[in-house]
C-alpha cells in the first residue's frame, strides 16, 4: 500500500468554502492518496487559543502539526486560502530529512496595508514563510513545539521559526506558495495563495489569478445544481 500524502489544511469557519475548494484542487491532480486533516483549534487536545492578534483561526495552531503527528513522519501544512495547480506529490517528494521545516523564503513588501476582514497587513521579516510548511515532524528540534509553548510564545517567535537554527530551515520554490496580487500572475505557479483575500469574498472575486479558484469551486459544486 502506498503511504498517503499528509496534508494539514488551515480551516476558518468565516471562509469555510475555501477549505473545500482547496481540497478539490488537490484531489483532481494528486497521483497518490491524500489524507486531509482540517486544522481547527477546538480539535487539538490540550490546546486553548489565547492569542489575540491572529488574522485567521489557525495563525498559531499550525505550529502544532508535529505535536498532532506524535512527533513522527512528515506532513504538509497549508493555509486554506489556496488552490493547487500541480500534483501535490511533487511537493511531497521534496522532503529533506536534514531539515526541520522547508518553506518558500519570501522577501517582499506588501502592495496593500489591509487584507480580508479589514485585518492589518503589515510588513515583517519572513512574512508568509509559514503559510506553506513541509514539516519534518520527527525532527528533534520540533519536539519543542508543545501546546504549552505554542500557546505562550509570540507570533514573531513562531512565524520566524526562532526555535530552529538557520541551517534547519530548508527552502522550496516560491512556485509552491505563489502570492496572488503580491506577485505578478504566473502560469507556472503550483500553489496559488490568495493571501490578501480569497476570491470567495466579493472584494477579491475578480482579483489576480482568481479564475483558478472559481474553476475549482465549480468542480466542487458539480451535481449540486
C-alpha positions in Angstrom: 0.0 0.0 0.0 1.3 3.5 -0.8 1.5 5.8 2.2 -0.7 8.8 1.7 0.4 12.4 1.5 -0.5 14.0 4.8 -2.0 17.5 4.3 -3.0 19.6 7.3 -5.1 22.5 6.0 -6.0 25.6 8.0 -9.8 25.9 8.5 -11.6 29.1 9.4 -15.4 29.0 9.6 -15.6 32.5 8.2 -14.4 31.2 4.9 -15.3 27.5 5.1 -15.7 27.2 1.4 -12.0 27.9 0.9 -11.1 24.7 2.6 -13.3 22.6 0.4 -12.2 24.3 -2.8 -8.5 23.8 -1.9 -9.1 20.0 -1.2 -10.9 19.8 -4.6 -8.0 21.3 -6.4 -5.6 18.9 -4.8 -7.7 15.8 -5.3 -8.2 16.3 -9.1 -4.4 16.3 -9.7 -3.0 14.0 -7.0 -1.2 10.9 -8.3 -1.2 9.2 -4.8 -3.7 9.1 -2.0 -4.0 12.2 0.1 -5.0 12.3 3.8 -6.6 15.7 4.6 -6.6 17.0 8.2 -8.6 20.2 8.8 -6.8 22.2 11.4 -9.3 23.6 13.9 -8.2 24.9 17.3 -11.1 23.2 19.1 -10.0 19.7 17.9 -6.4 20.0 19.4 -6.2 18.2 22.8 -4.6 20.2 25.5 -4.5 23.5 23.5 -6.5 26.6 24.1 -6.0 29.6 21.8 -5.3 32.7 23.9 -3.5 34.9 21.3 -5.5 38.0 20.2 -3.5 39.1 17.2 -4.2 36.4 14.6 -5.9 37.2 11.3 -7.3 33.7 11.0 -8.3 30.8 13.2 -5.1 28.8 12.5 -2.5 31.6 12.8 -0.8 29.8 15.8 -2.2 26.3 15.7 -0.2 25.5 12.5 2.8 25.1 14.8 1.2 22.1 16.5 1.4 19.9 13.4 4.4 18.0 14.8 2.5 17.5 18.1 -0.6 16.3 16.3 1.6 13.9 14.3 3.0 12.5 17.6 6.4 13.9 16.5 6.8 11.3 13.8 6.7 11.2 10.0 6.0 14.1 7.7 3.2 16.5 6.9 2.4 19.4 4.7 0.7 22.4 6.3 -1.1 24.9 4.0 -3.3 27.9 4.7 -6.8 27.2 3.5 -6.9 30.1 1.1 -5.1 28.4 -1.7 -5.6 26.5 -5.0 -3.3 23.7 -6.1 -2.4 23.7 -9.8 0.1 20.8 -9.8 0.4 17.2 -8.4 0.9 17.7 -4.6 3.1 14.6 -4.7 5.7 16.7 -6.4 5.9 18.8 -3.3 5.9 15.7 -1.1 8.9 14.4 -3.0 11.0 17.4 -1.9 11.2 16.2 1.7 14.8 16.6 3.1 15.5 14.7 6.3 18.3 17.1 7.2 15.8 19.9 7.7 13.2 20.5 10.4 11.0 22.5 8.0 11.0 23.5 4.4 9.4 26.8 3.2 9.2 29.3 0.4 11.5 32.1 1.7 9.6 35.2 0.5 11.2 38.6 0.6 8.8 41.3 -0.4 7.0 44.5 0.6 3.2 44.1 0.5 1.1 46.0 -2.0 -1.7 46.6 0.5 -1.8 47.6 4.1 -5.2 45.9 4.6 -6.5 42.4 3.8 -9.7 40.3 4.3 -12.0 41.1 7.2 -10.2 44.5 7.5 -7.2 43.0 9.1 -3.9 45.0 9.1 -1.4 43.7 6.6 2.0 44.7 8.0 5.5 44.0 6.6 7.8 41.9 8.8 10.8 39.6 8.4 9.9 36.1 7.0 6.4 37.3 6.1 4.4 34.3 4.7 7.1 31.8 5.2 4.8 29.8 7.5 1.8 29.7 5.1 3.2 26.5 3.4 5.4 24.3 5.6 6.8 20.9 4.7 7.1 19.6 8.3 9.7 17.0 9.3 7.5 16.1 12.4 10.1 13.7 13.7 13.0 16.2 13.7 14.3 16.5 17.3 14.1 20.3 17.2 10.4 20.2 16.6 9.7 18.4 19.8 9.9 21.8 21.5 6.5 22.7 19.9 4.1 21.6 22.6 0.6 23.1 23.2 2.1 25.0 26.2 4.9 26.5 24.2 2.8 27.5 21.2 0.2 28.9 23.5 2.7 31.2 25.3 5.1 32.2 22.5 4.7 35.4 20.4 3.9 35.5 16.7 7.3 36.7 15.8 9.0 33.8 17.6 6.8 31.2 15.9 6.4 32.7 12.4 10.1 33.4 12.2 11.0 29.8 13.2 13.1 31.1 16.1 13.2 27.7 17.8 15.4 26.5 14.9 18.8 27.3 13.6 19.1 28.8 10.2 20.5 25.6 8.7 17.5 23.6 9.9 15.1 25.8 7.7 15.2 24.3 4.2 13.9 26.1 1.1 11.3 25.3 -1.5 10.4 27.2 -4.7 8.1 30.2 -4.4 6.0 28.5 -7.1 4.8 26.3 -4.2 3.5 29.4 -2.4 2.7 32.0 -5.1 1.2 35.1 -3.6 -1.6 36.3 -5.8 -1.8 40.1 -6.2 1.5 40.5 -4.3 3.3 38.7 -7.2 2.5 39.1 -10.9 0.3 36.3 -12.3 2.3 33.2 -13.2 1.3 30.3 -15.4 4.0 28.2 -13.6 2.6 28.7 -10.1 1.9 25.3 -8.4 0.1 26.6 -5.3 -1.7 29.9 -5.6 -2.0 31.7 -2.3 -4.7 34.3 -2.0 -3.1 35.9 1.0 -4.8 39.2 0.8 -8.3 37.7 0.3 -9.8 34.5 -1.1 -12.0 35.0 -4.2 -15.0 33.9 -2.1 -15.1 37.5 -0.8 -16.7 40.0 -3.1 -13.7 42.4 -2.8 -11.4 39.7 -4.3 -13.8 37.9 -6.6 -12.1 39.2 -9.7 -8.5 39.6 -8.3 -5.4 38.3 -9.9 -5.5 34.6 -10.6 -9.0 34.3 -9.1 -10.1 32.3 -12.2 -8.2 29.3 -10.9 -10.2 29.4 -7.6 -13.5 29.8 -9.3 -12.8 26.8 -11.6 -12.0 24.6 -8.6 -15.2 25.9 -6.9 -17.3 25.0 -9.9 -15.9 21.4 -9.9 -16.5 21.1 -6.2 -20.2 22.1 -6.8 -20.8 19.6 -9.6 -24.0 17.7 -9.1 -25.4 20.2 -6.6 -27.2 22.5 -9.0 
